[in-house]
Amino acid sequence: MMLEHTYWIVTNNHNLSKQVESLVKALLNKAKWKPNKISHNYLIVIGGDGTYVRFLRKYYDKPTKIICINTGTVGFYAKFIGTRLDGFIKTITDEHNYTQPQILSININDHLLYNAMNELVIQALNTVKLDVSIDSTLYEKYMGTGILVATRTGATGQAKSNGGAIIFPNVDAMELVELAPTNHAKHHSFNAPVILHSSAKIQLSNFISAQRCDLIIDGMLVKHINTNDKITVTKQSAPFSLCFCDHPKSYIHKLQQTFIKD
C-alpha cells in the first residue's frame, strides 16, 4: 500500500533543471515526503513540455498526480516556473488545483491501442489519399501530405503551426487539421481546421500513397501505415491528474508569454 505522500522526480539535463530538482527535494524532505521510483502518487516533472510528454507514456493507466515545473521554452502544462516555488507544498496538496486532461485514444485495426496527450499525425513522404469520417459519416476524401488530430491542450503545438485554432482549456473539444491539402481542378479538400466536440469519433481509412506514410503520436513514430489500416480516434479523460490552472485569464497570459512577448 502506498504511503500518503510518495513522490518521484524526473528531469532533463539542463543546469537550471538540476538546480530546481535540488530545491524541490529539499522542500519535500522537509515535509517528510518519501521518494519511491516504483510506487508513487506524485510525479514531479522538471523541464519543458517535451520532457513532460516524453515521460507521460508510463502514466496512461495510473491515477498519479503530476506537477510540472517549467525550465524550458514552452510550459503550457506547468504550474510553476523555474525556481519560483512559493507555496509549493500547499499548492500541490490542494485537490482544487488539479484537472484531468483530455487525451486521445487511438485504435488501429480494432486491436492496437495508443494514447496521445497532444496529437496524432498521419504524415506522408509525398501525397496520401484517405477517407475521413466523423461519427461514421464520410466527411471528405482527403488528399495531401497528411492529417493531424489534436487535443485542446495540443492545439498550441503542431496544430497551431499548421494553421489550426487555439482551443481554450475550458472548451470541451478536439481538432482536426489538414496538412498541405491538395486543391486543383480534379480534387478539392475542405482546407479548413475543424473543431469537434470531444465526444466525436474520427475514423481514417482507405490509405493510398505511392511512398511511405507514417503514424506519429506525440512526436514518436508508431508505425508505417498500410492501405487496409483503419484508425479510430476518440477522446477520453486521463486517469492521471495534472496540477494546472485552466482559468482563461491565466491561459491568455501563457499564450502571450509564449507567442507574443519577448
HUZIQUI-V996504 format. One record per run of one state. SS is the DSSP state (A for helix, B for strand, O for the rest). FROM is the first residue (numbers start at 1). LEN is the number of residues. If there is no record, write none. Layout:
ss->{SS/SS}
from->{FROM/FROM}
len->{LEN/LEN}
//
This chain:
ss->{O/B/O/A/O/B/O/B/O/A/O/B/O/B/O/B/O/A/O/A/B/O/B/O/B/O/B/O/B/O/A/O/A/O/B/O/B/O/B/O/B/O/B/O/B/O/B/O/B/O/B/O/A/O}
from->{1/6/12/15/31/34/36/42/48/49/60/65/71/80/82/84/85/88/93/95/98/100/102/109/112/117/119/135/137/151/154/157/158/162/173/182/184/185/187/188/194/198/202/210/213/218/220/225/231/238/241/244/248/260}
len->{5/6/3/16/3/2/6/6/1/11/5/6/9/2/2/1/3/5/2/3/2/2/7/3/5/2/16/2/14/3/3/1/4/11/9/2/1/2/1/6/4/4/8/3/5/2/5/6/7/3/3/4/12/3}
//
